[in-house]
Amino acid sequence: MEISILAGPEAIETLAPRWRTLIEGTEGEVFSSPNWCQAHLAAYPVKKVAVVRAEENGQLVGVMPLGRVRTDYRGLYRSLMTPFAIGDYQPLIVETGGASRILPAMLDAARAQFGNPGVMWWPHIPADDPALPILRRYFQERGMPTFEETDVAPRLSIDGRSYEEVEKSFASSHRVDTRRQRKRLGERGPVTLWRPGTLDEGLAVLDEFFDVHDEKWLSQGYPGQFQSPATRKHYREMMAKLWGRGVHFTTVRCGDAHVSYHFGFQAGGWFQWYRPSYRAEYFNFSPGKIHVSLLVEEACRHGMKGVDFLLGDEPYKLAWANGSKQVVSFWAGSGRYSPAYWWFSEGKPYFRKRYAGDLLRAKALVQKAKRLIHRP
């Protein structure tokens, strides 16, 4: 086995064809792809990019895209060594049969490349990833203290059923209200699920989505994600670089009007519900609920495994879900008493629990003030 380090963003393009074969058909196919990494780098600066490569008998058996990333105020502006392009599923990209040999060698090479990073962050590893126990054992054997957090992704498994069969499994109130709202909206015009036929069509409607998304959240007293030009660029890059490789952007149309938007993905036989929004003036029609129902219909029609609502157990997701997938995030420190490790293992969870809502509301007020100042 040969372990090597390829430095710089160009390393991603070099490995891309063989990299894709390692993740093809998996639920992390989008979030672990070279295209996902490239879209991130096009919008956000990463101080030091390195791709750890493992080869055996001329075959690529492991890939680890890493960067030294400086956190924002939530991480006290400390640097982390981490997979820099973070998605909701971040599996360890190693050939399963040899993971017990491959993964430790790759981690050793990464630590040598980055020196002492203070804290290593490995987010959103699926709990059923066969390499996860190997990662735990690696940190333990090297005397590195670790802190773990878990999160869940609600999901609706279809199991080969028709939409009518799936619909019968929902709570009666949920089923009846979904039908009622679709009928009410249909009285204003034909209700259809729209998907762009070309990249240019998608990018044009994506700009609408940015504005609709932020108007909705700012009106509720929360920050608008797309007030940041870098975030808008990131989504444009995701659509362009993942076009034909997993991006699944749809809207609900009522007649000729887009009333609900969803920027999501298709991977491993699942539709992945990533970033939705809808026009506030259609709130009384429950456009998000209608959108999910149309997406479930689409999944049934095309023999998909189901709809994965990704991370976060919001009540509206649980109303649709009949199961869930768990992920684990690791922080590993050079020492239990280092300030950086203490912050991520104890300080940050405490402050997030106590003050996260206050910080979000303060950020929203700042954004509203900026919009008033710059409004023509």
C-alpha positions as CSV (number, residue, x, y, z in Angstrom):
1,M,0.0,0.0,0.0
2,E,1.2,3.5,-0.9
3,I,0.1,6.6,1.0
4,S,0.7,10.0,-0.6
5,I,-0.3,13.6,-0.1
6,L,-1.5,15.7,-3.1
7,A,-1.5,19.4,-2.1
8,G,-3.8,22.1,-3.5
9,P,-7.2,22.2,-5.1
10,E,-5.9,20.8,-8.3
11,A,-5.4,17.4,-6.6
12,I,-9.2,17.0,-6.5
13,E,-9.4,17.2,-10.3
14,T,-6.5,14.8,-10.6
15,L,-8.2,12.1,-8.6
16,A,-11.8,12.8,-9.6
17,P,-12.5,9.9,-12.0
18,R,-11.2,7.2,-9.7
19,W,-12.5,9.0,-6.6
20,R,-16.1,8.7,-7.9
21,T,-15.8,4.9,-8.3
22,L,-15.3,4.6,-4.5
23,I,-18.5,6.4,-3.6
24,E,-20.8,5.5,-6.6
25,G,-24.2,4.4,-5.5
26,T,-23.8,5.4,-1.9
27,E,-26.0,7.7,0.1
28,G,-23.0,10.0,0.5
29,E,-22.4,10.1,-3.2
30,V,-23.0,13.8,-3.5
31,F,-21.6,15.0,-0.1
32,S,-18.4,13.0,-0.6
33,S,-17.8,13.7,-4.3
34,P,-15.0,15.7,-5.8
35,N,-17.6,18.0,-7.4
36,W,-18.9,18.9,-3.9
37,C,-15.4,19.8,-2.8
38,Q,-14.8,21.9,-5.9
39,A,-18.0,23.8,-5.4
40,H,-17.0,24.6,-1.8
41,L,-13.5,25.8,-2.8
42,A,-15.0,28.0,-5.5
43,A,-16.9,30.0,-2.9
44,Y,-15.0,29.7,0.3
45,P,-11.2,30.1,0.9
46,V,-9.4,27.2,2.6
47,K,-6.0,28.0,3.9
48,K,-4.4,24.7,3.3
49,V,-5.9,21.9,1.1
50,A,-4.4,18.4,0.9
51,V,-5.9,15.2,-0.4
52,V,-4.5,12.0,1.3
53,R,-4.4,9.2,-1.3
54,A,-4.1,5.5,-0.6
55,E,-3.3,3.1,-3.4
56,E,-2.9,-0.7,-3.4
57,N,-1.8,-2.7,-6.5
58,G,-2.4,0.3,-8.6
59,Q,-6.0,0.8,-7.4
60,L,-7.3,3.8,-5.4
61,V,-8.5,2.4,-2.1
62,G,-8.8,5.6,0.0
63,V,-9.3,9.4,-0.3
64,M,-9.3,12.0,2.4
65,P,-9.8,15.6,1.3
66,L,-8.7,17.8,4.2
67,G,-8.0,21.5,4.9
68,R,-6.9,23.7,7.7
69,V,-10.0,25.8,8.3
70,R,-10.2,28.8,10.5
71,T,-13.5,28.8,12.4
72,D,-15.7,31.9,13.0
73,Y,-16.8,33.3,16.4
74,R,-18.6,30.0,17.2
75,G,-15.2,28.3,17.2
76,L,-13.3,31.3,18.8
77,Y,-11.5,31.7,15.4
78,R,-9.4,28.6,16.1
79,S,-8.0,26.4,13.3
80,L,-9.2,22.9,12.7
81,M,-8.0,20.1,10.5
82,T,-11.2,18.8,8.9
83,P,-12.9,17.6,5.7
84,F,-13.4,21.2,4.6
85,A,-16.5,20.6,2.4
86,I,-19.0,19.4,4.9
87,G,-22.2,17.7,3.9
88,D,-25.0,16.0,5.9
89,Y,-23.3,12.6,5.3
90,Q,-19.5,12.5,5.5
91,P,-18.5,8.9,5.3
92,L,-14.9,7.8,5.5
93,I,-13.9,7.2,1.9
94,V,-12.0,3.9,2.1
95,E,-12.3,0.5,0.5
96,T,-14.3,-1.4,3.1
97,G,-12.4,-4.7,3.1
98,G,-9.1,-3.0,3.9
99,A,-10.2,-0.2,6.1
100,S,-8.5,-1.5,9.2
101,R,-5.1,-1.1,7.4
102,I,-5.9,1.9,5.1
103,L,-7.5,4.4,7.5
104,P,-4.9,4.5,10.2
105,A,-2.1,4.9,7.6
106,M,-4.0,7.8,6.0
107,L,-4.7,9.5,9.3
108,D,-1.0,9.2,10.3
109,A,-0.1,10.9,7.0
110,A,-2.6,13.6,7.5
111,R,-1.3,14.5,11.0
112,A,2.2,14.6,9.6
113,Q,1.2,16.9,6.8
114,F,-0.7,19.4,9.0
115,G,1.5,19.2,12.1
116,N,-0.3,19.7,15.3
117,P,-3.7,21.1,14.3
118,G,-4.9,21.4,18.0
119,V,-8.2,19.8,17.1
120,M,-9.3,17.5,14.3
121,W,-13.0,17.6,13.4
122,W,-14.7,14.7,11.6
123,P,-18.3,15.6,11.1
124,H,-21.5,13.6,10.2
125,I,-20.1,10.1,9.8
126,P,-23.0,7.7,9.3
127,A,-23.3,5.6,12.4
128,D,-23.5,2.4,10.2
129,D,-20.2,3.3,8.4
130,P,-18.0,0.2,8.7
131,A,-14.9,2.4,9.2
132,L,-16.3,4.2,12.2
133,P,-15.1,1.7,14.9
134,I,-11.7,1.9,13.3
135,L,-11.6,5.7,13.6
136,R,-12.6,5.4,17.3
137,R,-9.9,2.8,17.9
138,Y,-7.3,5.0,16.1
139,F,-7.8,8.0,18.4
140,Q,-7.8,5.7,21.5
141,E,-4.6,4.0,20.6
142,R,-2.8,7.3,20.1
143,G,-4.0,8.7,23.3
144,M,-6.1,11.4,21.7
145,P,-9.2,12.5,23.8
146,T,-12.4,12.6,21.8
147,F,-15.8,14.2,22.1
148,E,-18.7,12.9,20.1
149,E,-22.1,14.4,19.1
150,T,-24.9,12.6,17.4
151,D,-27.6,13.8,15.1
152,V,-30.4,12.2,13.2
153,A,-31.8,12.4,9.7
154,P,-35.6,11.5,9.5
155,R,-36.5,9.6,6.3
156,L,-39.4,8.1,4.6
157,S,-38.7,4.6,3.2
158,I,-41.0,3.6,0.3
159,D,-40.1,-0.1,0.0
160,G,-41.6,-0.5,-3.4
161,R,-45.0,0.9,-2.5
162,S,-47.2,3.1,-4.6
163,Y,-48.0,6.7,-3.4
164,E,-51.5,5.6,-2.5
165,E,-50.0,2.8,-0.3
166,V,-47.5,5.2,1.3
167,E,-50.2,7.8,1.9
168,K,-52.2,5.3,3.9
169,S,-49.3,5.0,6.4
170,F,-49.5,8.7,7.4
171,A,-51.5,10.0,10.3
172,S,-55.0,10.7,9.3
173,S,-54.8,14.4,10.1
174,H,-51.6,14.7,8.0
175,R,-53.0,12.8,5.1
176,V,-56.3,14.7,5.0
177,D,-54.7,18.1,5.3
178,T,-52.2,17.4,2.5
179,R,-55.0,16.4,0.2
180,R,-57.1,19.5,1.2
181,Q,-54.2,21.9,0.6
182,R,-53.4,20.5,-2.8
183,K,-57.0,20.8,-3.8
184,R,-57.2,24.4,-2.5
185,L,-54.1,25.4,-4.4
186,G,-55.3,23.6,-7.5
187,E,-58.3,25.9,-7.5
188,R,-55.9,28.8,-8.4
189,G,-54.3,26.9,-11.2
190,P,-52.7,23.5,-12.2
191,V,-50.3,22.3,-9.5
192,T,-47.2,20.6,-10.9
193,L,-43.7,19.7,-9.9
194,W,-41.2,21.6,-12.1
195,R,-37.6,20.7,-12.7
196,P,-35.3,22.7,-15.0
197,G,-34.4,21.1,-18.3
198,T,-31.1,23.0,-18.6
199,L,-28.5,24.4,-16.3
200,D,-29.3,27.9,-17.4
201,E,-33.0,27.4,-16.6
202,G,-32.0,26.2,-13.1
203,L,-29.6,29.1,-12.4
204,A,-32.3,31.6,-13.4
205,V,-34.8,30.2,-11.0
206,L,-32.1,29.7,-8.3
207,D,-31.8,33.5,-8.1
208,E,-35.6,33.7,-7.3
209,F,-35.1,31.0,-4.6
210,F,-32.4,33.1,-2.9
211,D,-34.7,36.1,-2.5
212,V,-37.7,34.1,-1.5
213,H,-35.8,32.2,1.1
214,D,-34.4,35.2,2.8
215,E,-37.6,37.2,2.7
216,K,-39.3,34.4,4.6
217,W,-36.6,34.0,7.3
218,L,-36.0,37.7,7.8
219,S,-39.8,38.3,8.2
220,Q,-39.7,35.8,11.1
221,G,-36.8,37.5,12.8
222,Y,-34.0,35.1,11.7
223,P,-31.0,35.7,9.5
224,G,-31.2,35.3,5.8
225,Q,-28.7,32.7,4.6
226,F,-28.3,34.2,1.2
227,Q,-27.5,37.7,2.4
228,S,-23.9,36.5,2.0
229,P,-22.6,36.7,-1.6
230,A,-20.3,33.8,-0.9
231,T,-23.3,31.6,0.0
232,R,-25.1,32.5,-3.2
233,K,-22.0,31.7,-5.2
234,H,-21.6,28.4,-3.4
235,Y,-25.2,27.3,-4.4
236,R,-24.6,28.4,-8.0
237,E,-21.3,26.4,-8.0
238,M,-23.1,23.4,-6.5
239,M,-25.8,23.5,-9.2
240,A,-23.2,23.9,-12.0
241,K,-20.7,21.3,-10.8
242,L,-23.3,18.7,-9.7
243,W,-25.5,19.2,-12.7
244,G,-26.1,15.6,-14.0
245,R,-24.2,14.3,-10.9
246,G,-26.8,14.4,-8.2
247,V,-28.3,17.9,-7.9
248,H,-32.1,17.8,-7.8
249,F,-33.7,21.3,-7.9
250,T,-37.5,21.5,-8.1
251,T,-40.3,23.9,-7.6
252,V,-44.0,23.6,-7.1
253,R,-45.8,25.6,-9.8
254,C,-49.4,26.9,-9.5
255,G,-50.2,27.8,-13.1
256,D,-47.1,29.8,-14.3
257,A,-45.9,30.9,-10.8
258,H,-43.3,29.2,-8.7
259,V,-44.7,29.0,-5.1
260,S,-42.3,26.6,-3.4
261,Y,-38.6,25.8,-4.0
262,H,-36.3,23.0,-3.0
263,F,-32.6,22.7,-3.6
264,G,-31.8,19.1,-3.0
265,F,-30.0,16.0,-4.3
266,Q,-30.4,12.5,-5.5
267,A,-28.0,9.9,-4.2
268,G,-28.0,6.2,-3.4
269,G,-31.6,5.8,-4.6
270,W,-32.9,8.6,-2.3
271,F,-34.2,12.1,-2.9
272,Q,-32.4,14.2,-0.3
273,W,-34.3,17.2,1.2
274,Y,-31.7,19.8,1.7
275,R,-32.8,23.5,1.5
276,P,-36.5,24.4,0.9
277,S,-38.5,27.6,1.0
278,Y,-41.7,29.0,-0.3
279,R,-43.4,32.3,-1.1
280,A,-44.8,33.9,2.1
281,E,-48.1,34.9,0.3
282,Y,-48.9,31.2,-0.2
283,F,-48.4,30.3,3.5
284,N,-52.0,29.4,4.0
285,F,-51.8,26.7,1.4
286,S,-49.0,24.8,3.1
287,P,-46.7,24.9,0.0
288,G,-43.9,23.0,1.7
289,K,-46.3,20.2,2.5
290,I,-47.5,20.1,-1.0
291,H,-43.9,20.1,-2.3
292,V,-43.0,17.1,-0.2
293,S,-46.1,15.2,-1.3
294,L,-45.2,15.7,-4.9
295,L,-41.6,14.6,-4.3
296,V,-42.9,11.5,-2.6
297,E,-45.1,10.8,-5.6
298,E,-42.1,11.3,-7.9
299,A,-40.0,8.9,-5.8
300,C,-42.7,6.2,-5.9
301,R,-43.1,6.6,-9.7
302,H,-39.4,6.2,-10.3
303,G,-38.8,3.3,-7.9
304,M,-36.7,5.3,-5.5
305,K,-35.9,4.0,-2.0
306,G,-37.5,7.0,-0.5
307,V,-37.1,10.6,0.7
308,D,-34.3,11.5,3.1
309,F,-35.0,14.7,5.0
310,L,-31.3,14.9,6.1
311,L,-30.1,16.3,9.4
312,G,-32.5,17.9,11.9
313,D,-35.6,16.5,13.6
314,E,-38.0,19.3,12.9
315,P,-41.6,18.3,13.5
316,Y,-42.7,18.8,9.8
317,K,-40.0,16.2,8.8
318,L,-41.2,13.7,11.5
319,A,-44.8,14.0,10.2
320,W,-43.6,12.3,6.9
321,A,-40.8,10.0,8.2
322,N,-41.1,6.3,9.1
323,G,-37.5,5.9,10.2
324,S,-34.2,7.7,10.6
325,K,-30.4,7.6,10.0
326,Q,-27.9,8.6,12.7
327,V,-24.6,10.4,12.2
328,V,-21.7,10.9,14.5
329,S,-19.4,13.9,14.7
330,F,-15.9,13.6,16.3
331,W,-13.6,16.2,17.9
332,A,-10.2,14.8,18.6
333,G,-7.6,16.8,20.6
334,S,-3.9,16.7,21.1
335,G,-4.5,16.8,24.9
336,R,-7.5,16.7,27.2
337,Y,-6.6,20.1,28.8
338,S,-5.7,22.0,25.7
339,P,-7.8,25.2,25.4
340,A,-9.0,24.3,21.9
341,Y,-10.2,20.9,22.8
342,W,-12.0,22.2,25.9
343,W,-13.9,24.8,23.8
344,F,-15.2,22.3,21.3
345,S,-15.9,19.5,23.8
346,E,-17.4,21.6,26.7
347,G,-17.5,25.3,26.1
348,K,-19.2,25.5,22.7
349,P,-22.0,23.0,23.5
350,Y,-22.8,24.9,26.7
351,F,-22.9,28.3,24.9
352,R,-24.8,26.9,22.0
353,K,-27.5,25.5,24.3
354,R,-27.8,28.8,26.2
355,Y,-27.4,31.5,23.7
356,A,-27.8,30.2,20.1
357,G,-31.3,31.7,19.7
358,D,-30.1,35.1,20.9
359,L,-27.2,35.1,18.5
360,L,-29.4,34.2,15.5
361,R,-31.9,37.0,16.4
362,A,-29.1,39.5,16.7
363,K,-27.7,38.5,13.4
364,A,-31.1,38.9,11.8
365,L,-31.4,42.5,13.2
366,V,-28.0,43.4,11.7
367,Q,-29.0,42.1,8.3
368,K,-32.3,44.0,8.3
369,A,-30.5,47.2,9.2
370,K,-28.0,46.7,6.4
371,R,-30.9,46.2,3.9
372,L,-32.6,49.4,5.0
373,I,-29.3,51.3,4.7
374,H,-28.6,50.0,1.2
375,R,-32.2,50.1,-0.1
376,P,-32.5,52.5,-3.1
